[in-house]
Amino acid sequence: MKIALAADHAGFGYKDKIAEQLRAQGHETHDFGTRDATPVDYPDYGFVVGAAVASGRYDRGIVVCGSSLGIAIAANKVEGVRCAAVVEPYSCELARRHNDANVLALSERLTGWEMVERLVAIFMETPFESGGRHSHRVAKLAFGVAEQTKAEADLARGYVEGAQTPKSLL
């Protein structure tokens, strides 16, 4: 697989180690930066990896910052990106299996290296359970004009209407 990588100044150390791990497993990686501790703005790095994955040039992406939160928010601003910030194995597995996460966000300040190494392996090895209820729900994540109109109507009403899973998918 082709993997896009990026990190801010608080995550470049793990990013470099993740790249080594992925290359050892036979994956092709591209490092979008940063490469040292000079302060930079994490949104720029989340955006570029999101764009790389959404464009189809890369199969998946991994981003790293101090907490994993800001860079994940940035990546998720890119249409077609489903970025999951995870800190433990089960949520990482579910992000792939149920949500078809295509970008993984990790924290260099809050998560030890051994756990990060495990999370990267899970992210790379876990397939998406395509078909059925999960595909239906992931398709809804591609928020467009119709979904925004519905959300605005729900907001005006004060509650969500019509969110039931179709019986054929249960």
C-alpha positions as CSV (number, residue, x, y, z in Angstrom):
1,M,0.0,0.0,0.0
2,K,1.0,3.6,-0.5
3,I,0.9,5.5,2.8
4,A,1.0,9.3,3.3
5,L,2.6,10.5,6.5
6,A,2.9,13.8,8.2
7,A,3.4,15.3,11.7
8,D,3.9,18.6,13.4
9,H,6.9,19.4,15.6
10,A,5.4,17.4,18.5
11,G,5.0,14.2,16.4
12,F,7.9,14.0,13.9
13,G,9.9,11.5,16.0
14,Y,7.1,8.9,15.9
15,K,6.4,9.7,12.3
16,D,9.9,8.7,11.3
17,K,9.7,5.5,13.3
18,I,6.3,4.7,11.8
19,A,7.7,5.2,8.3
20,E,10.5,2.6,9.1
21,Q,7.9,0.2,10.5
22,L,5.7,0.5,7.3
23,R,8.6,0.2,4.9
24,A,9.8,-3.0,6.8
25,Q,6.3,-4.4,6.1
26,G,6.6,-3.7,2.4
27,H,4.6,-0.5,2.2
28,E,5.6,2.6,0.2
29,T,5.6,5.8,2.3
30,H,5.7,9.4,1.5
31,D,6.8,11.9,4.2
32,F,5.0,15.3,3.9
33,G,7.0,16.7,6.9
34,T,7.8,18.2,9.3
35,R,11.3,17.0,10.0
36,D,12.4,18.8,13.2
37,A,11.2,20.5,16.3
38,T,10.7,23.9,14.8
39,P,7.1,25.0,15.7
40,V,4.7,24.5,12.8
41,D,0.9,24.6,12.4
42,Y,-0.6,21.1,12.7
43,P,-3.6,21.8,10.5
44,D,-1.4,22.1,7.4
45,Y,-0.1,18.6,7.9
46,G,-3.6,17.1,8.5
47,F,-4.8,18.8,5.4
48,V,-2.1,17.6,3.1
49,V,-2.4,13.9,4.2
50,G,-6.2,14.2,4.0
51,A,-5.8,15.6,0.4
52,A,-3.3,12.9,-0.5
53,V,-5.7,10.1,0.6
54,A,-8.9,11.7,-0.7
55,S,-7.2,12.2,-4.1
56,G,-6.6,8.4,-4.4
57,R,-2.9,8.9,-4.8
58,Y,-2.4,7.2,-1.4
59,D,-4.3,4.3,0.0
60,R,-4.1,5.5,3.6
61,G,-2.6,8.1,5.8
62,I,-1.1,8.5,9.2
63,V,-0.7,11.8,11.0
64,V,1.0,12.5,14.4
65,C,0.8,15.5,16.7
66,G,1.2,16.1,20.4
67,S,-2.4,14.9,21.3
68,S,-3.6,13.5,17.9
69,L,-6.8,15.6,18.3
70,G,-6.0,18.8,16.3
71,I,-4.4,17.1,13.4
72,A,-7.3,14.6,13.2
73,I,-9.8,17.5,13.1
74,A,-7.8,19.1,10.3
75,A,-7.6,15.8,8.3
76,N,-11.4,15.3,8.7
77,K,-12.0,18.7,7.1
78,V,-11.0,17.1,3.7
79,E,-13.9,15.6,1.9
80,G,-13.6,11.8,1.7
81,V,-11.4,11.5,4.7
82,R,-12.4,9.4,7.7
83,C,-9.7,10.1,10.3
84,A,-9.7,8.4,13.6
85,A,-7.7,9.5,16.6
86,V,-7.1,6.4,18.7
87,V,-5.1,5.5,21.8
88,E,-5.9,1.8,22.3
89,P,-6.3,-1.3,20.1
90,Y,-10.1,-1.9,20.1
91,S,-11.1,1.5,18.9
92,C,-8.4,1.3,16.3
93,E,-9.8,-2.0,15.0
94,L,-13.4,-0.7,15.0
95,A,-12.3,2.5,13.2
96,R,-11.1,0.3,10.3
97,R,-13.7,-2.6,10.5
98,H,-16.8,-0.5,11.0
99,N,-15.9,3.0,9.8
100,D,-13.5,2.3,7.1
101,A,-11.1,4.9,8.6
102,N,-8.6,5.9,5.9
103,V,-6.4,8.1,8.1
104,L,-5.1,7.3,11.5
105,A,-4.2,10.1,14.0
106,L,-1.7,9.3,16.8
107,S,-0.2,11.2,19.8
108,E,3.5,11.3,20.5
109,R,3.0,13.0,23.9
110,L,0.2,10.8,25.3
111,T,0.8,7.3,23.8
112,G,3.9,5.2,24.3
113,W,5.8,3.9,21.3
114,E,5.0,0.2,21.9
115,M,1.3,1.1,21.8
116,V,1.7,3.2,18.7
117,E,3.5,0.4,16.9
118,R,0.6,-1.9,17.7
119,L,-2.0,0.6,16.6
120,V,-0.2,1.1,13.2
121,A,-0.2,-2.7,12.7
122,I,-3.9,-2.9,13.5
123,F,-4.7,0.0,11.2
124,M,-2.8,-1.6,8.4
125,E,-4.0,-5.2,8.8
126,T,-7.7,-4.7,9.7
127,P,-10.1,-4.9,6.7
128,F,-13.4,-2.9,6.4
129,E,-16.5,-5.1,6.8
130,S,-18.0,-3.9,3.6
131,G,-21.6,-4.6,2.9
132,G,-24.6,-4.4,5.2
133,R,-25.1,-1.9,7.9
134,H,-21.5,-0.6,8.0
135,S,-21.3,0.4,4.3
136,H,-24.7,2.1,4.6
137,R,-23.5,4.1,7.6
138,V,-20.1,5.0,6.1
139,A,-21.9,6.2,3.0
140,K,-23.8,8.6,5.2
141,L,-20.4,10.1,6.3
142,A,-20.0,11.6,2.9
143,F,-21.9,14.7,4.1
144,G,-23.3,16.6,1.1
145,V,-26.1,19.2,0.4
146,A,-28.9,16.7,1.1
147,E,-27.4,15.7,4.5
148,Q,-26.8,19.3,5.5
149,T,-30.4,20.3,4.6
150,K,-31.6,17.4,6.7
151,A,-29.3,18.3,9.6
152,E,-30.6,21.9,9.5
153,A,-34.2,20.7,9.5
154,D,-33.4,18.4,12.5
155,L,-31.8,21.4,14.3
156,A,-34.9,23.6,13.7
157,R,-37.1,20.8,14.9
158,G,-35.0,20.2,18.0
159,Y,-34.5,16.5,17.4
160,V,-33.2,14.0,14.8
161,E,-35.8,12.4,12.6
162,G,-35.5,9.4,10.3
163,A,-32.2,8.0,11.6
164,Q,-33.3,4.4,11.7
165,T,-31.2,1.7,10.0
166,P,-33.2,0.1,7.2
167,K,-34.7,-3.2,8.3
168,S,-33.1,-4.9,5.4
169,L,-29.7,-4.2,6.9
170,L,-30.5,-5.5,10.4
